[in-house]
Each structure stands twice: as structure tokens, then as C-alpha cells.
């Protein structure tokens, strides 16, 4: 039976009133067990190899600081027994099994720990409501404490500084600003954060995706003049762009 899902932005609203909810939701990503094993080596900042040869990629996060995240992952996992949980264990194109990893003697995911240390960001691909709530709460906890990468003022990009965003082409980024206008051109809706569409930052939504945003109470036109935070991969299409494929890529931060 499929577990009902909730967009990340709603999960964050549930948790925002009480940062301690991150620990209350410690088992939020407690999916069905995919297997277990002993960690033989940490491959990079979010993947490791078990002693039976399986390579595992940590699901639900994007790495914010690769060097520090790898060091932290080594400290957490090297030589330790882990339980792998998830909704889908289909290997990615590199043969890595995506999973939420739990130390055998802990009920908090490794992903949650990296987020709480400020070494990772929540991926918009998380759709399970409890898992999204737990991960977003852990990220919020790090942001509040200015832990890890959150100690740097530049971790959230300012939508009014397109040059800074453009410098991160191909990378995962979190961008915050006010939507000045919403326009549709062909099959694409543009959330414009500036007046110059050839230079300024914009988030785009494909026409086929719009119904999902409307169903979540995020009709594109309703976002006009709202302060929002978007997360995703930066592309260069004249100005910097982030394509919104899932509702969880948007967080509404305030009113008009």
C-alpha cells in the first residue's frame, strides 16, 4: 500500500513551529528494509560500499560541502553495520542502490545527521510526508544554528544577484527572493525574479506540471509578489534558471 505524500513546503510548515520536531520525526524515513551490511569504504560525500560489494547512494539529500561531508560520513560509517531502507532499491545508472541508511544501533538516518550538521541540503525528490518533515526539520535545525555550510551567508543565493547564481551552473542551489511577475510563453510558465528576462533569475514550470502545483495550493499566478525559496539545479538559458519539476522545490516564505 502506498503511503500518502505531502510536498516538502507543507512538511516544513508543520515543523517550523517547533525545531525539536526533527527528533520527534527521527523515524520519518523508516521505510521498508532493503537489506543490511557492514560498511567497507566510503566512496564519496554521499555514497559508500558494503563488504559484500554493494554500493549505496544516500537518497533524499544533495551535498552542500563535499570535503566535510565525506569526512563526516567516514566518521559515521566506516566499519559500522547499517540498515538500508527505502521505497525503491532499483540501482541508478552507476549501479548504486539508493537508500536511507541507519546505523544498526540508531533510529536516526545518516541523511538526517548530515543535514543536522549543515553538510547537506534536502533534495526535492523526497515526496513521502514523514520523511520530508524529518529531513526538512533537520535542515532547519542546522540553518537556525548556523551549522556547517549555513555559517556562510552565501549558502542561500539571492535571486537579485543572477551573477552569483550563474556561477553555479550544473550545481544544486537554493535561491531565495520575491517573484516579481509570472508569465507564460508557449508551454512554459516563468516565475520572474527580475525585470530583465535575458539576464535575471527565473524558475520555470512546464505546462504539464502546473496541475500538480495547483493541487498543492501553489498555482503559479498566486506566487506573484510572494517571497519564496526554490531549490534545484542551475541552468543557463540566457539568465540563470531552475526548472521546477516537483512541488517540493518551492517553499513559500511570507505573504504579499
Short mmCIF file of the C-alpha atoms (twelve columns), coordinates in Angstrom:
data_MODEL
# 
_entry.id   MODEL 
# 
loop_
_atom_site.group_PDB 
_atom_site.id 
_atom_site.type_symbol 
_atom_site.label_atom_id 
_atom_site.label_alt_id 
_atom_site.label_comp_id 
_atom_site.label_asym_id 
_atom_site.label_seq_id 
_atom_site.Cartn_x 
_atom_site.Cartn_y 
_atom_site.Cartn_z 
_atom_site.pdbx_PDB_model_num 
ATOM 1   C CA . UNK A 1   0.000  0.000  0.000   1 
ATOM 2   C CA . UNK A 2   1.417  3.421  -0.955  1 
ATOM 3   C CA . UNK A 3   1.941  5.944  1.813   1 
ATOM 4   C CA . UNK A 4   0.205  9.293  1.189   1 
ATOM 5   C CA . UNK A 5   2.632  12.062 0.341   1 
ATOM 6   C CA . UNK A 6   2.972  15.729 1.236   1 
ATOM 7   C CA . UNK A 7   5.021  18.385 -0.540  1 
ATOM 8   C CA . UNK A 8   8.188  19.475 1.217   1 
ATOM 9   C CA . UNK A 9   6.949  23.053 1.640   1 
ATOM 10  C CA . UNK A 10  3.978  21.839 3.695   1 
ATOM 11  C CA . UNK A 11  6.143  19.470 5.704   1 
ATOM 12  C CA . UNK A 12  8.366  22.402 6.626   1 
ATOM 13  C CA . UNK A 13  5.374  24.459 7.748   1 
ATOM 14  C CA . UNK A 14  4.314  21.627 10.042  1 
ATOM 15  C CA . UNK A 15  7.734  21.571 11.644  1 
ATOM 16  C CA . UNK A 16  8.580  25.278 11.647  1 
ATOM 17  C CA . UNK A 17  6.756  25.989 14.896  1 
ATOM 18  C CA . UNK A 18  8.982  23.600 16.828  1 
ATOM 19  C CA . UNK A 19  12.512 22.812 15.750  1 
ATOM 20  C CA . UNK A 20  12.593 19.857 18.088  1 
ATOM 21  C CA . UNK A 21  10.202 18.073 15.771  1 
ATOM 22  C CA . UNK A 22  13.279 16.926 13.865  1 
ATOM 23  C CA . UNK A 23  13.968 14.453 16.621  1 
ATOM 24  C CA . UNK A 24  10.300 13.628 17.085  1 
ATOM 25  C CA . UNK A 25  10.328 12.566 13.454  1 
ATOM 26  C CA . UNK A 26  13.560 10.596 13.813  1 
ATOM 27  C CA . UNK A 27  11.969 7.587  12.171  1 
ATOM 28  C CA . UNK A 28  10.370 9.699  9.442   1 
ATOM 29  C CA . UNK A 29  12.311 7.887  6.698   1 
ATOM 30  C CA . UNK A 30  11.728 4.496  8.272   1 
ATOM 31  C CA . UNK A 31  10.744 2.744  5.048   1 
ATOM 32  C CA . UNK A 32  10.767 -0.997 4.447   1 
ATOM 33  C CA . UNK A 33  14.131 -2.645 4.946   1 
ATOM 34  C CA . UNK A 34  16.096 -3.170 1.733   1 
ATOM 35  C CA . UNK A 35  18.935 -5.012 3.379   1 
ATOM 36  C CA . UNK A 36  21.835 -4.531 5.733   1 
ATOM 37  C CA . UNK A 37  25.565 -4.921 5.830   1 
ATOM 38  C CA . UNK A 38  28.891 -3.604 7.086   1 
ATOM 39  C CA . UNK A 39  30.446 -0.504 5.530   1 
ATOM 40  C CA . UNK A 40  33.777 -1.393 3.950   1 
ATOM 41  C CA . UNK A 41  34.586 2.019  2.454   1 
ATOM 42  C CA . UNK A 42  33.191 5.499  1.927   1 
ATOM 43  C CA . UNK A 43  33.341 6.228  -1.794  1 
ATOM 44  C CA . UNK A 44  32.455 9.919  -1.810  1 
ATOM 45  C CA . UNK A 45  30.412 12.529 0.065   1 
ATOM 46  C CA . UNK A 46  27.178 10.557 -0.159  1 
ATOM 47  C CA . UNK A 47  27.934 7.009  -1.205  1 
ATOM 48  C CA . UNK A 48  29.631 4.021  0.383   1 
ATOM 49  C CA . UNK A 49  30.468 0.396  -0.339  1 
ATOM 50  C CA . UNK A 50  29.401 -2.565 1.781   1 
ATOM 51  C CA . UNK A 51  31.627 -5.538 2.443   1 
ATOM 52  C CA . UNK A 52  29.518 -7.643 0.037   1 
ATOM 53  C CA . UNK A 53  30.386 -5.262 -2.818  1 
ATOM 54  C CA . UNK A 54  27.123 -3.335 -2.999  1 
ATOM 55  C CA . UNK A 55  27.483 0.402  -3.499  1 
ATOM 56  C CA . UNK A 56  24.887 2.601  -1.804  1 
ATOM 57  C CA . UNK A 57  23.947 6.194  -2.565  1 
ATOM 58  C CA . UNK A 58  22.292 8.206  0.202   1 
ATOM 59  C CA . UNK A 59  18.817 9.154  -1.028  1 
ATOM 60  C CA . UNK A 60  16.972 12.372 -0.269  1 
ATOM 61  C CA . UNK A 61  19.893 14.788 0.024   1 
ATOM 62  C CA . UNK A 62  22.271 16.887 -2.022  1 
ATOM 63  C CA . UNK A 63  25.737 17.519 -0.634  1 
ATOM 64  C CA . UNK A 64  26.494 21.080 0.431   1 
ATOM 65  C CA . UNK A 65  30.175 20.640 1.318   1 
ATOM 66  C CA . UNK A 66  31.749 17.643 -0.378  1 
ATOM 67  C CA . UNK A 67  35.017 17.541 1.567   1 
ATOM 68  C CA . UNK A 68  33.483 17.927 5.018   1 
ATOM 69  C CA . UNK A 69  30.536 15.643 4.183   1 
ATOM 70  C CA . UNK A 70  32.865 12.844 3.095   1 
ATOM 71  C CA . UNK A 71  34.923 13.208 6.268   1 
ATOM 72  C CA . UNK A 72  31.762 13.167 8.380   1 
ATOM 73  C CA . UNK A 73  30.417 10.158 6.508   1 
ATOM 74  C CA . UNK A 74  33.650 8.280  7.108   1 
ATOM 75  C CA . UNK A 75  33.445 9.080  10.796  1 
ATOM 76  C CA . UNK A 76  29.848 7.928  10.986  1 
ATOM 77  C CA . UNK A 77  30.002 4.785  8.859   1 
ATOM 78  C CA . UNK A 78  33.495 3.329  8.484   1 
ATOM 79  C CA . UNK A 79  33.423 -0.275 9.708   1 
ATOM 80  C CA . UNK A 80  29.881 0.099  11.071  1 
ATOM 81  C CA . UNK A 81  26.823 -2.062 10.457  1 
ATOM 82  C CA . UNK A 82  23.985 -0.283 8.658   1 
ATOM 83  C CA . UNK A 83  20.364 -0.989 7.811   1 
ATOM 84  C CA . UNK A 84  19.175 0.202  4.412   1 
ATOM 85  C CA . UNK A 85  15.612 1.428  3.989   1 
ATOM 86  C CA . UNK A 86  13.695 2.830  1.034   1 
ATOM 87  C CA . UNK A 87  10.749 2.597  -1.277  1 
ATOM 88  C CA . UNK A 88  12.713 1.615  -4.376  1 
ATOM 89  C CA . UNK A 89  16.041 -0.196 -4.453  1 
ATOM 90  C CA . UNK A 90  16.490 -0.021 -8.242  1 
ATOM 91  C CA . UNK A 91  20.164 0.835  -8.883  1 
ATOM 92  C CA . UNK A 92  20.958 4.116  -10.607 1 
ATOM 93  C CA . UNK A 93  22.899 4.256  -13.865 1 
ATOM 94  C CA . UNK A 94  26.139 3.864  -11.925 1 
ATOM 95  C CA . UNK A 95  24.932 0.720  -10.192 1 
ATOM 96  C CA . UNK A 96  24.414 2.409  -6.819  1 
ATOM 97  C CA . UNK A 97  21.462 1.394  -4.649  1 
ATOM 98  C CA . UNK A 98  19.587 4.493  -3.387  1 
ATOM 99  C CA . UNK A 99  18.633 4.135  0.261   1 
ATOM 100 C CA . UNK A 100 18.169 5.782  3.622   1 
ATOM 101 C CA . UNK A 101 20.913 4.461  5.859   1 
ATOM 102 C CA . UNK A 102 20.526 3.840  9.579   1 
ATOM 103 C CA . UNK A 103 23.242 2.698  11.927  1 
ATOM 104 C CA . UNK A 104 22.239 -0.635 13.417  1 
ATOM 105 C CA . UNK A 105 22.048 0.875  16.908  1 
ATOM 106 C CA . UNK A 106 20.328 4.177  15.983  1 
ATOM 107 C CA . UNK A 107 16.881 5.308  14.852  1 
ATOM 108 C CA . UNK A 108 18.044 8.485  13.086  1 
ATOM 109 C CA . UNK A 109 19.062 8.278  9.437   1 
ATOM 110 C CA . UNK A 110 22.569 9.132  8.334   1 
ATOM 111 C CA . UNK A 111 20.972 11.660 5.987   1 
ATOM 112 C CA . UNK A 112 19.358 13.405 8.948   1 
ATOM 113 C CA . UNK A 113 22.686 13.595 10.736  1 
ATOM 114 C CA . UNK A 114 24.442 15.177 7.733   1 
ATOM 115 C CA . UNK A 115 21.605 17.681 7.405   1 
ATOM 116 C CA . UNK A 116 21.722 18.494 11.115  1 
ATOM 117 C CA . UNK A 117 25.452 19.192 10.822  1 
ATOM 118 C CA . UNK A 118 24.812 21.552 7.910   1 
ATOM 119 C CA . UNK A 119 26.709 19.381 5.431   1 
ATOM 120 C CA . UNK A 120 23.787 18.553 3.125   1 
ATOM 121 C CA . UNK A 121 20.585 20.009 1.696   1 
ATOM 122 C CA . UNK A 122 17.238 18.284 1.275   1 
ATOM 123 C CA . UNK A 123 16.635 17.030 -2.243  1 
ATOM 124 C CA . UNK A 124 13.310 17.984 -3.862  1 
ATOM 125 C CA . UNK A 125 12.875 14.345 -4.843  1 
ATOM 126 C CA . UNK A 126 11.612 13.438 -1.356  1 
ATOM 127 C CA . UNK A 127 7.825  13.009 -1.566  1 
ATOM 128 C CA . UNK A 128 6.925  10.926 1.491   1 
ATOM 129 C CA . UNK A 129 5.370  13.326 4.013   1 
ATOM 130 C CA . UNK A 130 7.001  11.959 7.178   1 
ATOM 131 C CA . UNK A 131 10.419 11.635 5.578   1 
ATOM 132 C CA . UNK A 132 10.175 15.146 4.105   1 
ATOM 133 C CA . UNK A 133 9.188  16.527 7.512   1 
ATOM 134 C CA . UNK A 134 12.112 14.841 9.262   1 
ATOM 135 C CA . UNK A 135 14.697 15.922 6.706   1 
ATOM 136 C CA . UNK A 136 13.424 19.487 6.384   1 
ATOM 137 C CA . UNK A 137 13.360 19.820 10.179  1 
ATOM 138 C CA . UNK A 138 16.972 18.648 10.362  1 
ATOM 139 C CA . UNK A 139 17.960 21.163 7.686   1 
ATOM 140 C CA . UNK A 140 16.061 23.926 9.516   1 
ATOM 141 C CA . UNK A 141 17.834 23.000 12.744  1 
ATOM 142 C CA . UNK A 142 21.221 23.440 11.075  1 
ATOM 143 C CA . UNK A 143 20.144 26.694 9.460   1 
ATOM 144 C CA . UNK A 144 18.948 28.066 12.805  1 
ATOM 145 C CA . UNK A 145 22.220 27.069 14.478  1 
ATOM 146 C CA . UNK A 146 24.307 28.285 11.505  1 
ATOM 147 C CA . UNK A 147 25.985 24.889 11.481  1 
ATOM 148 C CA . UNK A 148 28.321 23.747 8.738   1 
ATOM 149 C CA . UNK A 149 27.639 25.396 5.407   1 
ATOM 150 C CA . UNK A 150 24.905 27.540 6.985   1 
ATOM 151 C CA . UNK A 151 27.630 29.564 8.715   1 
ATOM 152 C CA . UNK A 152 28.253 31.126 5.309   1 
ATOM 153 C CA . UNK A 153 25.935 33.920 4.215   1 
ATOM 154 C CA . UNK A 154 26.130 32.741 0.597   1 
ATOM 155 C CA . UNK A 155 24.615 29.278 1.076   1 
ATOM 156 C CA . UNK A 156 21.213 30.662 0.040   1 
ATOM 157 C CA . UNK A 157 21.601 32.566 -3.193  1 
ATOM 158 C CA . UNK A 158 19.915 35.929 -3.572  1 
ATOM 159 C CA . UNK A 159 17.604 35.983 -6.587  1 
ATOM 160 C CA . UNK A 160 18.612 39.608 -7.127  1 
ATOM 161 C CA . UNK A 161 22.218 38.545 -7.804  1 
ATOM 162 C CA . UNK A 162 21.961 36.483 -11.006 1 
ATOM 163 C CA . UNK A 163 25.728 36.502 -11.490 1 
ATOM 164 C CA . UNK A 164 26.265 34.584 -8.256  1 
ATOM 165 C CA . UNK A 165 23.635 32.028 -9.271  1 
ATOM 166 C CA . UNK A 166 25.047 31.689 -12.777 1 
ATOM 167 C CA . UNK A 167 28.464 30.857 -11.306 1 
ATOM 168 C CA . UNK A 168 26.936 27.589 -10.085 1 
ATOM 169 C CA . UNK A 169 25.786 26.200 -13.440 1 
ATOM 170 C CA . UNK A 170 25.125 22.469 -13.180 1 
ATOM 171 C CA . UNK A 171 25.137 22.538 -9.380  1 
ATOM 172 C CA . UNK A 172 22.352 22.162 -6.864  1 
ATOM 173 C CA . UNK A 173 21.398 25.517 -5.366  1 
ATOM 174 C CA . UNK A 174 18.905 27.130 -3.015  1 
ATOM 175 C CA . UNK A 175 17.701 30.544 -4.203  1 
ATOM 176 C CA . UNK A 176 15.523 32.995 -2.294  1 
ATOM 177 C CA . UNK A 177 13.695 36.100 -3.465  1 
ATOM 178 C CA . UNK A 178 10.428 37.767 -4.383  1 
ATOM 179 C CA . UNK A 179 8.556  36.769 -7.539  1 
ATOM 180 C CA . UNK A 180 8.035  40.000 -9.452  1 
ATOM 181 C CA . UNK A 181 5.934  38.544 -12.245 1 
ATOM 182 C CA . UNK A 182 4.517  35.292 -13.581 1 
ATOM 183 C CA . UNK A 183 4.407  34.881 -17.354 1 
ATOM 184 C CA . UNK A 184 3.618  32.048 -19.729 1 
ATOM 185 C CA . UNK A 185 5.450  31.571 -23.003 1 
ATOM 186 C CA . UNK A 186 4.371  28.579 -25.012 1 
ATOM 187 C CA . UNK A 187 4.339  25.516 -22.772 1 
ATOM 188 C CA . UNK A 188 6.470  27.114 -20.052 1 
ATOM 189 C CA . UNK A 189 5.486  29.294 -17.099 1 
ATOM 190 C CA . UNK A 190 8.166  31.661 -15.804 1 
ATOM 191 C CA . UNK A 191 8.421  32.859 -12.227 1 
ATOM 192 C CA . UNK A 192 10.477 36.001 -12.820 1 
ATOM 193 C CA . UNK A 193 12.582 37.414 -10.001 1 
ATOM 194 C CA . UNK A 194 13.821 40.372 -12.047 1 
ATOM 195 C CA . UNK A 195 12.729 42.750 -14.820 1 
ATOM 196 C CA . UNK A 196 15.304 41.712 -17.400 1 
ATOM 197 C CA . UNK A 197 14.351 38.255 -18.669 1 
ATOM 198 C CA . UNK A 198 17.590 37.864 -20.650 1 
ATOM 199 C CA . UNK A 199 19.725 38.350 -17.543 1 
ATOM 200 C CA . UNK A 200 17.796 37.898 -14.308 1 
ATOM 201 C CA . UNK A 201 16.974 34.704 -12.444 1 
ATOM 202 C CA . UNK A 202 13.753 32.800 -13.147 1 
ATOM 203 C CA . UNK A 203 12.214 29.481 -12.130 1 
ATOM 204 C CA . UNK A 204 10.344 27.609 -14.838 1 
ATOM 205 C CA . UNK A 205 7.396  25.229 -14.709 1 
ATOM 206 C CA . UNK A 206 6.349  23.069 -17.638 1 
ATOM 207 C CA . UNK A 207 2.658  23.225 -18.578 1 
ATOM 208 C CA . UNK A 208 2.254  19.512 -17.857 1 
ATOM 209 C CA . UNK A 209 3.496  20.030 -14.279 1 
ATOM 210 C CA . UNK A 210 1.277  23.014 -13.436 1 
ATOM 211 C CA . UNK A 211 -1.737 20.897 -12.274 1 
ATOM 212 C CA . UNK A 212 0.404  19.323 -9.533  1 
ATOM 213 C CA . UNK A 213 1.356  22.783 -8.236  1 
ATOM 214 C CA . UNK A 214 -2.259 23.935 -8.378  1 
ATOM 215 C CA . UNK A 215 -3.398 20.863 -6.437  1 
ATOM 216 C CA . UNK A 216 -0.857 21.709 -3.719  1 
ATOM 217 C CA . UNK A 217 -2.158 25.277 -3.412  1 
ATOM 218 C CA . UNK A 218 0.787  26.679 -5.368  1 
ATOM 219 C CA . UNK A 219 -0.855 27.911 -8.557  1 
ATOM 220 C CA . UNK A 220 1.930  29.849 -10.313 1 
ATOM 221 C CA . UNK A 221 -0.063 33.076 -10.570 1 
ATOM 222 C CA . UNK A 222 -0.690 33.003 -6.794  1 
ATOM 223 C CA . UNK A 223 3.068  33.261 -6.231  1 
ATOM 224 C CA . UNK A 224 3.334  36.697 -7.813  1 
ATOM 225 C CA . UNK A 225 4.767  39.212 -5.336  1 
ATOM 226 C CA . UNK A 226 5.405  36.401 -2.833  1 
ATOM 227 C CA . UNK A 227 8.760  35.724 -1.245  1 
ATOM 228 C CA . UNK A 228 9.733  32.130 -1.969  1 
ATOM 229 C CA . UNK A 229 12.692 29.799 -1.766  1 
ATOM 230 C CA . UNK A 230 13.386 27.406 -4.635  1 
ATOM 231 C CA . UNK A 231 15.875 24.562 -4.849  1 
ATOM 232 C CA . UNK A 232 17.186 22.682 -7.839  1 
ATOM 233 C CA . UNK A 233 19.911 22.509 -10.464 1 
ATOM 234 C CA . UNK A 234 21.078 25.745 -12.058 1 
ATOM 235 C CA . UNK A 235 20.900 26.003 -15.828 1 
ATOM 236 C CA . UNK A 236 21.926 28.843 -18.139 1 
ATOM 237 C CA . UNK A 237 19.217 29.893 -20.586 1 
ATOM 238 C CA . UNK A 238 20.219 33.466 -21.195 1 
ATOM 239 C CA . UNK A 239 19.861 34.219 -17.474 1 
ATOM 240 C CA . UNK A 240 20.160 31.576 -14.720 1 
ATOM 241 C CA . UNK A 241 17.224 29.178 -14.456 1 
ATOM 242 C CA . UNK A 242 15.987 26.434 -12.154 1 
ATOM 243 C CA . UNK A 243 13.383 24.096 -13.606 1 
ATOM 244 C CA . UNK A 244 10.673 23.151 -11.126 1 
ATOM 245 C CA . UNK A 245 9.682  19.526 -11.640 1 
ATOM 246 C CA . UNK A 246 8.210  18.821 -8.210  1 
ATOM 247 C CA . UNK A 247 6.133  20.759 -5.714  1 
ATOM 248 C CA . UNK A 248 8.786  20.189 -3.075  1 
ATOM 249 C CA . UNK A 249 11.144 22.562 -4.850  1 
ATOM 250 C CA . UNK A 250 9.194  25.584 -3.583  1 
ATOM 251 C CA . UNK A 251 8.870  26.973 -0.065  1 
ATOM 252 C CA . UNK A 252 6.629  29.999 0.440   1 
ATOM 253 C CA . UNK A 253 8.300  32.251 2.996   1 
ATOM 254 C CA . UNK A 254 5.863  35.086 3.518   1 
ATOM 255 C CA . UNK A 255 2.813  36.972 2.384   1 
ATOM 256 C CA . UNK A 256 2.436  39.740 -0.165  1 
# 
